[in-house]
C-alpha cells in the first residue's frame, strides 16, 4: 500500500505488531485511500507510520466527516479535511475521491497535545 499517504515515522510510542490497526475488507475495497490513512500503521518495508483519525457526526440533516492527518511534516500542525453528504456513504466517497486525486483542501490546525489547553 502506501499509495496515498506520506511516510512519517512514528517515534516514541509502542511498536505496531501488525500492518493495519484494524481490518475491514469492504471499507478497504470501497474507500482505499481513507482505509490507508486511518488503518495502515506499517508500510511495505515495515516502517511504522502515524495513522490518521476519522471523525463522524450528523448535523442539520447531513453526515459530516473529518479526516485528521497527524503525520504532517511539521511537528506543530495537524491537517484536517472535512467532507459532507446526505448519506455517510456519500461523505466517505467524497473524501476518498479527494484523497485519490491528491487535490484535497486541507486545513491546518495546531497539533493537539495531552494536557495542552487551547
FENBEL-V119826 format. One record per backbone hydrogen bond with DSSP energy under -0.5 kcal/mol. NH is the residue of the N-H (numbers start at 0). CO is the residue of the C=O. Records with the same first field share a line. If there is no record, write none. Layout:
# FENBEL-V119826
NH->CO + CO
This chain:
# FENBEL-V119826
7->5
8->6
9->47
10->8
20->38
27->23
28->24
29->25
30->26
34->30
35->31
36->32
37->33
38->34
39->34 + 35
40->18 + 38
41->18
42->46
45->42
48->40
49->7
51->36
52->67
54->52 + 65
56->63
58->61
61->58
62->84
63->56
64->82
65->54
66->80
67->52 + 65
68->66 + 78
69->67
71->68
76->73
77->108
78->68
79->106
80->66
82->64
84->62
90->86
91->87
92->88
93->89
94->90
95->91
96->92
97->93
98->94
99->95
100->96
101->97
102->97
103->97
105->103
106->79
108->77
110->75
115->112
116->114
